Amino acid sequence: MKYTFNLIVIALMMSFAGCSSDEEQAGEIPGMGTAEGVLQVVEDYQAPEGFVIGDGIGVNYGSSNAGVKSYVPSTAALKSGSGWFNSYGSGRFIKIKLTITNVKDYGRCCWLPRGLVFEVSDPAYQHGMLMCWTPIWLRANQTRDIILEVFCINRGRSGSDTSVTYKVKGVTSSPVMKRFFQRLGWRKINKEFYYGTSAHQYELKAMAAEDLAKYDEISENLQEALWTLTDGDGDLTQEQIDYINSIPLMPEGTYPAYLDDEGAIPPEDWQEYPMGYSGN
């Protein structure tokens, strides 16, 4: 009897060990880093009902002439009402020009989801990923061009430029990435978090240079942490974890926390980040 019991225990242990060995590991995520295979997503991306989003066009990284108004606008230009703030997201080496159309006859927000993956047309270039829920406000029947900065998920390949396009692939299904998002939570990682508003027009804060330096520091450190998972062979270092924990959280009430629940539907009437602007 004891012999039979031991055999059962050994069989169970081998079963659990086999399950564990099949779990996705850092550096082995299909389509990310140097791992073979195509990018895995929960489902093919469908724009929210009533919105139309085409494939993205690469922007030469570092260029301020991205073909849209007010890429990095001056305070004076924005106060004069000459354009919207059109740079969103967070990342180091990929900028994507997206055209978004609201076909409804009322203003509303189009939410770009955390974990949204952008598949590049040329394998010599990096695929990209958005790591924070990003609301884009559009007026009734309006089309907007925006620049979306996203993180690179293939270390060593080229960043964005005008020779490549980006397919909006879908939200990653990677367990490793999902754990990374849980660690990030609702921290202030996007560029737009470091700008203020005045009279419903975006403007640089009084300490604009300092704010941009902070954003650059955060995006650089998060890019290295992400590459640890896509191209490395282990988990984040304690130093990387401590840095992520040091990034300020967004104030409660300035984000829809329920979006952490799988399948949650984003609110249409939400304003862009930072709060206070709805395209009026």
C-alpha positions as CSV (number, residue, x, y, z in Angstrom):
1,M,0.0,0.0,0.0
2,K,2.8,2.4,0.9
3,Y,4.6,1.5,-2.3
4,T,1.5,2.3,-4.3
5,F,1.1,5.6,-2.5
6,N,4.7,6.6,-3.2
7,L,4.2,5.9,-6.9
8,I,1.1,8.2,-6.9
9,V,3.0,11.0,-5.2
10,I,5.9,10.6,-7.7
11,A,3.5,10.6,-10.6
12,L,1.8,13.8,-9.3
13,M,5.2,15.5,-8.8
14,M,6.3,14.6,-12.3
15,S,2.9,15.9,-13.7
16,F,3.4,19.3,-11.9
17,A,7.0,19.5,-13.0
18,G,5.8,18.9,-16.6
19,C,3.2,21.7,-16.3
20,S,5.8,24.1,-14.9
21,S,8.3,23.4,-17.7
22,D,5.6,24.3,-20.3
23,E,5.0,27.7,-18.8
24,E,6.2,30.7,-20.8
25,Q,9.6,32.0,-19.7
26,A,11.4,35.3,-20.1
27,G,13.3,35.3,-23.4
28,E,11.0,32.7,-24.9
29,I,7.9,34.8,-25.7
30,P,6.9,34.1,-29.4
31,G,7.7,37.0,-31.6
32,M,9.4,39.0,-28.9
33,G,13.2,39.2,-28.4
34,T,14.9,36.6,-30.6
35,A,12.2,33.9,-30.0
36,E,10.8,32.3,-33.1
37,G,7.1,32.4,-33.9
38,V,4.5,35.1,-34.4
39,L,3.3,37.5,-31.9
40,Q,0.6,36.0,-29.7
41,V,-2.5,38.1,-29.0
42,V,-5.8,37.4,-27.2
43,E,-7.7,38.1,-30.4
44,D,-7.1,40.2,-33.6
45,Y,-7.6,43.8,-32.9
46,Q,-11.0,45.4,-33.6
47,A,-11.3,49.1,-33.1
48,P,-14.0,50.1,-30.5
49,E,-17.5,50.3,-32.1
50,G,-17.9,53.5,-34.1
51,F,-14.1,54.1,-34.5
52,V,-11.9,53.4,-37.4
53,I,-8.2,52.9,-36.9
54,G,-5.9,52.1,-39.8
55,D,-2.4,50.6,-39.8
56,G,0.3,52.9,-38.3
57,I,3.0,54.6,-40.3
58,G,6.5,54.7,-38.8
59,V,8.0,58.1,-37.8
60,N,11.7,58.9,-37.9
61,Y,12.5,58.7,-34.2
62,G,13.7,62.0,-32.9
63,S,12.0,64.0,-35.7
64,S,9.7,66.8,-34.7
65,N,8.2,66.9,-38.2
66,A,5.8,64.0,-38.0
67,G,3.1,65.3,-40.3
68,V,0.7,66.2,-37.5
69,K,0.0,69.4,-35.8
70,S,1.7,70.3,-32.6
71,Y,4.0,67.2,-32.2
72,V,5.9,68.9,-29.4
73,P,4.1,72.2,-29.4
74,S,5.3,75.4,-27.9
75,T,3.3,76.9,-25.0
76,A,2.6,80.0,-27.1
77,A,1.2,78.0,-30.0
78,L,-1.1,76.0,-27.8
79,K,-2.4,79.1,-26.0
80,S,-3.2,80.6,-29.4
81,G,-5.4,77.6,-30.1
82,S,-3.3,76.6,-33.1
83,G,-3.4,72.8,-32.4
84,W,-3.9,69.9,-30.0
85,F,-1.3,68.0,-28.1
86,N,-0.8,65.0,-30.4
87,S,2.0,62.9,-28.8
88,Y,0.9,60.0,-26.5
89,G,2.1,56.9,-24.9
90,S,5.6,55.9,-23.7
91,G,8.6,54.4,-25.3
92,R,12.2,54.9,-26.4
93,F,12.6,54.1,-30.1
94,I,9.2,53.6,-31.8
95,K,6.9,56.4,-32.9
96,I,3.8,55.5,-34.9
97,K,1.5,57.9,-36.7
98,L,-2.1,56.6,-36.3
99,T,-5.2,58.0,-37.9
100,I,-8.3,57.6,-35.8
101,T,-11.9,58.5,-37.0
102,N,-15.0,58.8,-34.8
103,V,-18.0,58.1,-37.1
104,K,-20.5,58.9,-34.4
105,D,-22.3,62.2,-34.2
106,Y,-21.1,63.0,-30.7
107,G,-17.7,63.4,-29.0
108,R,-16.2,60.4,-27.3
109,C,-13.0,58.7,-26.2
110,C,-11.2,56.0,-28.1
111,W,-9.2,53.9,-25.7
112,L,-6.0,52.2,-26.8
113,P,-5.6,49.2,-24.4
114,R,-2.6,48.3,-22.3
115,G,-0.6,45.5,-24.0
116,L,-1.6,46.5,-27.5
117,V,1.0,45.1,-29.9
118,F,2.1,46.7,-33.1
119,E,3.5,44.3,-35.7
120,V,6.2,45.9,-37.9
121,S,6.2,45.3,-41.7
122,D,10.0,44.7,-41.9
123,P,11.7,42.0,-39.6
124,A,14.8,44.2,-39.3
125,Y,12.8,46.5,-37.2
126,Q,11.3,46.2,-33.7
127,H,7.7,45.3,-33.0
128,G,6.1,47.7,-30.5
129,M,3.8,47.5,-27.4
130,L,1.8,50.0,-25.5
131,M,2.0,49.6,-21.7
132,C,-0.7,52.0,-20.4
133,W,-4.4,52.4,-21.2
134,T,-4.5,55.6,-23.4
135,P,-7.7,57.5,-24.1
136,I,-7.9,59.7,-27.2
137,W,-10.8,62.2,-27.5
138,L,-12.4,62.8,-30.8
139,R,-15.2,65.2,-31.6
140,A,-18.3,64.2,-33.6
141,N,-17.4,62.8,-37.0
142,Q,-13.8,63.8,-36.5
143,T,-10.5,62.3,-37.8
144,R,-7.3,62.9,-35.8
145,D,-3.7,62.1,-36.6
146,I,-1.7,61.3,-33.4
147,I,1.8,60.1,-32.7
148,L,1.9,57.1,-30.4
149,E,5.2,56.2,-28.7
150,V,5.4,52.5,-27.8
151,F,8.1,50.3,-26.3
152,C,10.4,48.0,-28.3
153,I,10.1,44.2,-27.8
154,N,13.1,43.0,-29.9
155,R,16.4,44.3,-28.6
156,G,19.0,45.1,-31.2
157,R,16.6,45.7,-34.1
158,S,16.0,49.2,-35.7
159,G,13.6,51.7,-34.2
160,S,10.9,53.4,-36.3
161,D,11.2,55.3,-39.5
162,T,9.0,56.3,-42.4
163,S,10.0,53.1,-44.4
164,V,7.9,50.8,-42.3
165,T,4.3,50.4,-41.3
166,Y,2.8,48.9,-38.1
167,K,-0.2,46.6,-38.0
168,V,-2.4,47.0,-34.9
169,K,-2.1,43.3,-34.0
170,G,-4.1,43.0,-30.8
171,V,-3.5,42.8,-27.0
172,T,-0.7,40.4,-26.1
173,S,-1.7,37.1,-24.5
174,S,1.8,36.6,-22.9
175,P,1.6,35.6,-19.2
176,V,5.1,37.2,-18.7
177,M,3.8,40.5,-20.0
178,K,0.6,40.3,-18.0
179,R,2.6,39.9,-14.8
180,F,4.7,42.9,-15.9
181,F,1.6,45.0,-16.4
182,Q,0.3,44.0,-12.9
183,R,3.6,45.3,-11.5
184,L,3.3,48.6,-13.3
185,G,-0.3,49.1,-12.3
186,W,-1.5,52.7,-12.9
187,R,1.8,54.4,-12.7
188,K,2.6,57.6,-14.5
189,I,4.6,56.3,-17.4
190,N,3.1,58.1,-20.5
191,K,4.4,61.3,-21.9
192,E,1.1,63.1,-21.6
193,F,1.2,62.6,-17.8
194,Y,4.0,65.2,-17.7
195,Y,2.1,68.0,-19.3
196,G,-0.6,70.3,-17.8
197,T,-3.7,71.9,-19.1
198,S,-4.9,75.5,-19.2
199,A,-8.2,76.8,-20.5
200,H,-8.8,73.5,-22.2
201,Q,-5.6,73.8,-24.2
202,Y,-2.5,71.7,-23.5
203,E,0.6,73.5,-22.6
204,L,4.0,72.7,-21.2
205,K,4.2,73.0,-17.5
206,A,6.4,75.7,-15.9
207,M,9.0,73.1,-15.3
208,A,8.7,71.6,-18.7
209,A,12.4,70.6,-19.1
210,E,12.4,68.9,-15.8
211,D,9.2,67.0,-16.6
212,L,10.5,65.9,-19.9
213,A,13.7,64.7,-18.3
214,K,11.7,62.7,-15.8
215,Y,9.7,61.1,-18.6
216,D,12.8,60.2,-20.5
217,E,14.3,58.6,-17.4
218,I,11.2,56.6,-16.8
219,S,10.9,55.4,-20.4
220,E,14.6,54.5,-20.6
221,N,14.4,52.4,-17.4
222,L,11.2,50.7,-18.4
223,Q,12.6,49.9,-21.8
224,E,15.6,48.1,-20.2
225,A,13.2,46.2,-17.8
226,L,11.0,45.1,-20.7
227,W,14.1,43.9,-22.7
228,T,15.1,41.9,-19.6
229,L,11.9,39.9,-20.1
230,T,11.8,39.8,-23.9
231,D,15.5,39.1,-24.6
232,G,16.8,38.0,-21.2
233,D,16.7,34.6,-19.6
234,G,15.3,35.5,-16.2
235,D,13.1,37.8,-14.2
236,L,13.5,41.5,-13.3
237,T,16.4,42.4,-11.1
238,Q,15.6,43.8,-7.6
239,E,17.0,47.1,-8.7
240,Q,14.5,47.2,-11.6
241,I,11.6,46.2,-9.3
242,D,12.6,49.0,-6.9
243,Y,12.7,51.5,-9.7
244,I,9.2,50.6,-11.0
245,N,7.9,50.8,-7.4
246,S,9.3,54.4,-7.2
247,I,7.3,55.7,-10.2
248,P,4.4,57.8,-9.0
249,L,0.9,56.3,-9.2
250,M,-1.8,58.3,-10.9
251,P,-4.2,59.9,-8.3
252,E,-7.3,57.9,-7.5
253,G,-10.2,59.1,-9.6
254,T,-8.1,60.1,-12.6
255,Y,-8.3,56.6,-14.2
256,P,-11.0,53.9,-14.5
257,A,-9.5,51.3,-12.2
258,Y,-12.0,48.7,-13.3
259,L,-10.2,48.3,-16.6
260,D,-7.9,45.9,-14.7
261,D,-10.8,43.4,-14.9
262,E,-10.6,41.2,-18.0
263,G,-13.2,42.1,-20.6
264,A,-14.1,45.5,-19.0
265,I,-15.4,48.1,-21.4
266,P,-13.8,51.5,-21.3
267,P,-16.0,54.6,-20.7
268,E,-16.8,56.7,-23.8
269,D,-17.2,59.9,-21.9
270,W,-13.7,59.8,-20.3
271,Q,-11.4,62.8,-20.9
272,E,-7.9,62.6,-22.2
273,Y,-5.0,62.4,-19.8
274,P,-4.2,64.8,-18.2
275,M,-7.8,65.5,-17.0
276,G,-9.6,68.6,-18.0
277,Y,-9.9,68.3,-21.8
278,S,-12.6,66.8,-23.9
279,G,-12.1,68.5,-27.3
280,N,-14.5,71.3,-26.8
